[in-house]
């Protein structure tokens, strides 16, 4: 019998407000739903609730666009206040065209609008920024869950990204702790004995994508428990999702 993967959204998670204890809310909701979390569970958490907890919400009325932001907003047909936030959160603008603004964030992520989003927020005139350091967020949440359940599950902070060579979006890990982000299979052999020379499985991204398939897009199922990935779970926090970011020298699309 082969390996089995199970992904279940945690119901009953309350609306997370800035400064709330997200780890406590997750542990409480999972316990109320009869969904045990143990050291082999991967807890996949949507980035937005992490950002809300970490006070990464910005009222657009407080943002004053610079001349550069206004010029880029005209070029991309975007709100100049949002463009200003993108510039503030980015180390480099990669592409700019009507309706498109691709940036490299200060943590090295290449994504649309520097990951800034305005959906599922408590006010219309508000924007949500990515966590300042999503790997640090994952480590903190893992520690918080360990305090409440007695064992440290793996934690993945996920967000939806587009791909330059394929249509559609897929959730990926922008932060993780207690999970090997990459499974380097180079040097092992395939079914017929040929040595693998390039195979590196993106385990953390795969966990994030699996969770997204069962999560409601309404924003009310922000946490998914993924079981069956114990072979990737590690006692230590590990290198985090930063290990997945392709070095700039190897990026053929930039």
Secondary structure, DSSP 8 states (H G I E B T S, - for coil): -----EEEE-TT-----TT--HHHHHHHHHHHTT----TT-EEEEEHHHHHHHTT-EEEGGG----HHHHHHHHHHT--HHHHHHHHHHEEEEEEEETTEEEEEETTS-EEEGGG-B-SS-SSTTEEE---S-HHHHHHHHHHHHHHHHSS--EEEEEEEEEETTEEEEEEEEEEEESB-S-EE-TTSB-TTS-B-SS-EE-HHHHHHHHHHHHS-TTSS--EEEEES-GGGB-SS--S-GGGGS--GGG-TT-
